[in-house]
């Protein structure tokens, strides 16, 4: 079953076609990597998939809803209900603790639940850092808080923009390990990256060039059986 | 946890953990609230302060008999006294005037309640003492100069007894009085002394110093007129009108300054909040990316503004009283009364002003796009 379908999607800024007739389907539970150099249209595509922008042409169907035709207000609601965002620069609110950052996402979505937020932090291995402010956390820890925040509202799609771009190798491994566990638990993940190693972790890799899909590589990797530790993400899928 | 609890948790965390920026806004609000609270306290205290100040410029009400052939009786004097509300009477001085001679020179004697006259006219400059014993007088400075009498010296006062005879009475000058007015041509003595010489013929005039504004004094005068037609009470307009003019001007000045200060406070808060919104563009973009509506983001900032207004108002209402106290002591040399109502008034006005000041900067948050945070700009 497809969770996301892009049909003949174009995004045009004046004379420039940032995206040019893109067709793409993402299955539920799939892990997709969107790759490409700067200016290839990755960010534009991410904005459209993340319900932060609408295409100039074409249809974008997310979990059964054509988001290319809805109002900005509805787009906000769909983004809130369906998308979990992970950013390269983490974007944690600096005056809120790790726990409060996760609860803030619940607050804008529905009702804050401290216990559930704590469970999300526990799932990413940060239960004991819950009361720390972002500036008291390492880059890797901040990214894990960002992932916990993205997961807390059980999104249909986890959208990550260069999730390891600001991390060292050790933390990159930790974050990719979390993604793998999430994937194993059934999460649909789209990672936008220029890092081939991060792209290699995905089931499928789509390469963009000049706003068009220049290549697609599907790996034969089967989704592994849930391993020990993967089940802790089950509750957020 | 309820949504409201989380809302206030975020608002208080933003204020408490971003102290340096918020202190600037808080100080701007507190300073404005201080001036507001202080000036309004002074505004309401000015009539009382000025009333007391003006009472030192002499009586502001006189009562004379309607018929010049008659005198004011002791019963009527009690009526006048009773007609002035409790706590408003500063001084009451009944007068009996009598022609007299010293060294064959004609003068006028004013028999009065010396304590009442003293309270009515604290501005009189006395050389020597006020009379404290029988047969002592307070001599007008012009008379003292004319007949070369000094405090402590004796003189004989001649008052007419009948057509051809006169009564000679010895007096001691307790002091001389300088006022720059007609009082310097009078000889002041106690009512008892004058009555012992000429007998009790009734009072010629009653002078009163009443702590009241023109409207209130006018009402007292009107009531007295209606109560006893044989009495003609009058306001001393020279004093009451001056008091009202000064009062109106001072109160207008206070209002103008208050409005200007509130305007400056709004500009300061607005500028600070504009900087805060600019600084926090990414945070606003993030909140929107997480699904916050424009209304939610605006509400977050207005919540912060409200808390700042509350804290600044509370701080300002306390400091405002001390400001008013200092002004009261230096300008009027009197304590300003504390008005408990100023605390809620200052807090509410501070919140309203802060919210208005926040409205323009906060409305800018609506224009911030959530995609901003993805671009990493």
Interface residues (C-beta under 8 A of the other chain):
Chain A: X43 X46 X47 X50 X52 X53 X73 X76 X77 X79 X80 X81 X85 X87 X88 X89 X91 X93 X94 X95 X96 X100 X103 X104 X105 X106 X107 X108 X109 X111 X112 X113 X114 X133 X149 X161
Chain B: X1 X2 X3 X5 X6 X7 X9 X10 X13 X14 X16 X17 X18 X282 X283 X286 X287 X288 X289 X290 X291 X292 X293 X296 X369 X370 X371 X373 X374 X375 X376
